[in-house]
Amino acid sequence: MDISDYSYVVVGSGLAGAVLAERIATKVGKPVLVLEKRGHIGGNCYSTNDRETGIEYHAYGTHIFHTSDEKVWNYIRQFTTFNNYQHRVLSSHQGKIYQFPINLETINHFYGVNLKPFEVEGFMAGVRDPSITEPANFEEKALSLIGRDLYEAFFKHYTIKQWQVDPRTLPASIFNRLPFRKNYVDNYFFDKWQGIPEKGYTRVFENLLADKKIRVLLNTDFFALRDRIRKDACLIYSGPIDRYFDYKYGKLSWRTLRFEQETLPMEDYQGNSVVNYPGAEVRYTRIHEPRHLHPEREFTRDKTIIFREYSLHDQGDNPYYPIASAENQRLLALYQQEAVRLPNVFITGRLGDYKYYDMHHTIARSLEIFENGVLPLITANHAV
């Protein structure tokens, strides 16, 4: 089939595109064309094996699947089984390692005390900034909840390195998403289900796109081919929303990541999959050691690989995370007004919706679009 023969075209083979392609192919029974600009499927969830060590790693940063949404869980388990990995993060401050997010162990270790859970509130009342009653930004919110010492040790410089902005310019609501625990629970997520696909993320996408009615074109730029796509085709677009409209209102801002890989002559470098480095003395934000993501596997014992993560601003060539500034929200609203007027077009995913989706959010959103958008469209057009 030629590109112009397809009634269903999906742009991007990340979670949003792959889930919608799978639903259309298997539930509608129609041929689907998937256009992927990279040389691999899976978007930023792509995983691959290191040639020297055999260790599987996530090429775009550590991805932990977690959800409490039973519908999402039942859906994704059709395409993979998960191991029993539980995500725990450590944070390095002045040469010492602390549990993170902040919990009772962090507080006791940091302040050299031995508090019980019922004593935490009284202790924290003495370190918080009592003058801040109505926090106006991220920094003030942090100072009002955890005090200056913990804020500067674990949040201030880390935030500056991650977002390249003064924390005082970020909304206070962002800090509300960061857990603070008065007990010793160190699990990063509280979701009912959590783990890593036993055979890796790329195998998940191979299974999602396995139907013979799905055709995937790698190294293919949608914008070089968009004039060849049928005008009445159902188009699923999971790229940046501003790029779809040729930046007519201006470019949205993104944060992107750069990874520096190193092979080390030891079995275990840091003892954990992720260690944060929040201090201003180092340029990277964290170190990933992917061997810890698969405790069920046997890897080489004489070598390990690590990845130092650097956070950068992006001009749209390799976007990772949306930056929720007032100006970006203004631009987004203009693009969304354009999008709702497009017949047969669904713009979605983290890049299309310009939202900081976790993987389970993306799957839920894609299933919603299929059920409440694609299927009604097919019915309306008498295409079934």
N, C-alpha and C positions, 0 to 999 in steps of 0.2 A: 504494500500500500504506500502511496505517496503521502507526504505530509498533508496535502490538501484533501485527502480522502477521510481523515479522522474527524469524527464528530465530538470526540473527547480528547482534550489536550491538557496535560499537566506540566507546569513549569516548576522544576525542582524535584529532587528525589530524596529530600529529607523526610522527617516524619509526616508533616502535613501532606506533601505531595504523594508519598508512598501509601499512606492510609487511604487517601481519596482514590488513588488509582486502583488499589486493591478492591475497594468497595464497588466502584463502577464496573470493574471487570467481572467480579464474582457475583454481585447482586443484580446488576443490570444486564450483564452478559454482553457488553459492547467492547470493541477494540479501544484501547487507550494508548495514546502516544505520550511518553514522558521525555521531556527535554531537560538535560542536566549539563550545566556549563562546566562543571569540574570533570575530572577524569575518573571519578568513582561515584557510586551511589551512597546514600546515607547522610548527606549534608554534614553538619558539624558533629553528628553522632558516629561518624565513620571510625572504625577501629581496624588495626592491621598488626601484623607480627613483626617485631624487630628481627632483622636477618641474623644479627650476630648472636643474640641471646635467646631468641625464640619467644620472648615475652610479648604478650599482646598489649597494645596501648591504644589509647583514644587520641587520635591525631590532633583534635581540637580542644583538648582539655578533658579532665576527668568527668564522666557522666554517670550519675547514680540514678537508676530508675526507682522511683518511690511514688506510691499513690494510696489513697484510701477510697478511691472511686472504683466500686466493684465492676461497673460496666467497662471501664478502661482496662482493669486488670484481666477480666475474662476475655476481652478482645485481644490484648497483646499476647496472652499466653497461648493463643492459637499458633503463634509463629516462633515461640521460643520457650525454653525453661530457664528459670533464674537460679543462681546460686544463693547461698545464705549470707552474702556479704552485708555487713552493717556499717554504715559510714560514720567514722569518727574523725574529727579534725583536731590537730594540735597547732599551737601557735608559739613561735619563738620570740622571746623578749629578753634582751641583754644576756644572751647566752643560756637562758633557761627555757625549758619547754613547759607550756601550760595547756590544760584542756580548754577546748573552745567548741561551741559558744561558752560564755562565762557560766560556770556552775559553782557549787560549793567547794569543790577541789581547787578550782582556779582562785577563788577568793582566799581560801586558807593558805594556799601556796604563795600567792602574790603578797599578802599582808603578813605572813608568818604567824597566823593565828590558828585556832582549832575550834571553829564555830560549829554548833549544831544547827540543823535547819531552822528551828524556831528562833535562833539568835540572829539570823542573817538580817532581818528587817531592821532591827535596832542598830546593828553595826552599820548598815548602809545609810541609815539616817544621819550618821555622823560624818560620812564622806561625800554625800550629795551636796550640790549647791542649793541651799534653801532659798536663795534670792530669786531663782527662776521658777515662777509659778505658772507662766503661760509660754512654754517654749515656742520660739518662732522659727527655728531651723534645726537641722540635724545635730549640730554641736550642742545647742542649748538643751535639746531633748536628752542627749547622752549625759550631759553634766547634771541634769535634774534627776536622772535615774541611777547612774553608776558613779558619778563623781569624776573629777579631773584626772586622777592617777590612772584609773582603768581606761578611761577614754583615750588619753594620750598614749598609753602603752599599746592598746589593741585596735583602736579605731581611727584616730585622727590621721596619722600618716598613711595608714593602709588605704583609707578613703581617698586621700589626695593622690596616691600612686595609682589607684584603680581608675578614678574618674577624672584626674587632672583638674579638679575644681576644689575651691575652698569649701569645706564641709558646712560652713555658714551659709552657703548659697543653695544647699540642698534642703528639701522640705523635711520637717520633723517626722512626718509619717513614715519615712524610710527606716528610721531607727526602730519603729514599732515592729518591724518584721524580724528583728534580731532577738532570738530567745535569751532570757536571763533566768537561770534556774537556781533555786535555793536548796537543791539536793545534789546527789552525786551522779545523776543521769547524764551520760556523755554522748549518747546517740544523737547524731546531728538532726535526724528526721524522726518525727513521731508517727509517720504514716503506717497503716496496717500492713502494707506489703512493700518490700524493699529488696533490691539485689542487683546483680549484674547478669546479663544474658550469658549462660554457661558457654556458649560457642561464639560469643562476641556480638557486638552490635551489627557488624556488616552482615553476618548471617541472618539476623532479623530482617534486614532490608532485602536480602536475596529471597527470603521466604515471602515477604510482603509483595514482591514484584515478580513472583514465580509464575503467575498465570500466563498461559500462552497468548492470551489476548492483549497482554501488556508488552509494548515495545519501548525500550529505553535507548535513547541516543545520548551518549556521553560526549563531553567536549563540544557541546552544542549550545550556542547563544540564541536564546529565544528572540532577542531583538533583531538578530540578523535574518530571522525566518518568519517574523510575525506577519508579514504581508502575504505569506503563502498559506496561512491558516484560514480555514473557512470562516466567513463572517458570522455564520450561525452556529459555530462550534461552541460547545460548553468548555470554557477555559478556566482551569484552576491555576492561579498564579501565586507562588509562595516566595517570590523574591521581594526586594525592598519596594514598598508602595510608591515612594517618590520616583524611583527609576521607571516604574510602569508608565507614569505620566510625564516622562522626560524632564523631570525636575521643574515643571512649569511654575511652581510657586517657590522654588528654592530647595536646597538639600537638607534633609534631616541629618542630625548628628548621631554618630554611633561610637561605641567603644569596641575595640577589637583586641585580639591577643596575639602575642608572639611567643614562641616556645624555643628554648635553647636546650637541645638534647645532649646528654653526656653518658657514656658507658663507663662504669666504675668497676675495679677489680675486687669485688666483695659480693657476698650473697645479699646483704641487706644494708642499705645506706642510712635510712632514717626511721625504720620500724613502723611506718604508717604510710597510707596511700597519699595523704596530703598534709603538708605542714605549712602554715601561714608564716610570712615574714613581714609583720606590720610596721617595722621600724623604718625610719628615713635613711638609715645607714646603708641599706641595700636597695638596688633598683627594682629587683623582681618582687612580686607579691607573694608567691608561694612556690613550693617544690613538690612535684608529683612523682611518686614512685609506683608505677602501675603493677608491679608484681603482686602487691598486696590486694589488688582487686579480685584476684582469683585464688583464694585460699585452697580451693579444691584441686588446683593444678600443681604439677611438679615442674618447676623451672630450674635452669642451671644454678648451681650453688657458688660458682666462682666469679659470676658477673651479675651486675644489675644495671638498669637504665633509670635515669632521672630526667625530669624536664623542669627547667626553671621557666616560670611564667611571667611575662611582662605585659603590662596593660598600656594600650595606645589609643589615641584618637584615630578615627577612620573617616575617609572621605567617600565611603560608599563602595569601595572595591572589595572589601572583605569584612562586611559588618557582622558583629556578634550580638551586641547588647544595645537596646535603645537607651537614649539619655533623656530622662523625663523633665526637661526644662520647659518653662512656659512658652518659649518660642517654638520649640519642637511640637508641643501640643497644639499650638495655633496652626502650624503648617499641616500637621496630621489631620486636623479637622477639615481643612480645605481639601486635602486629597481624599478623605473619606466621603465628602460630599460629591466628589467626582465619581467615586467608585460605586456608590449606590445607584447611580444613573446608568451604569453599564449593563446591558442585557446579556445574560448567559455568562457573566464573568464573576468569579469568586476569588477575591484577594484575601489571603489568609496566612497563617503561620506567624512565627515570631517577627519575621521581617515584614510581612504583609500587613499584619495587625499592629506592628510597632509596639509589641508588648513583651515583657520579660516572662515568657512562658517557660515552665519546666516541661519535661517530656510528656508527662501525663496530661498537662493542660493542652498541649498541642494535639494529642490524640483525641481528647474529649471535644475540642473545638472542631476537628476534622470530621468526627462522627456526627456532630451536630449539623455541620454544613451539608454533609451527605443526606441526612434524614430530612432536614428542614429546608434545604436549598436545592440540591441537585435532583432529588427524587420528585419534588413538586414541579420542578422545571420540566423534567421528562414527561410527567403526566400532562402538564399544560400543553406541551408541544406534540403530544400523542406519539412520543418516541419509543414507548415500550411495546 
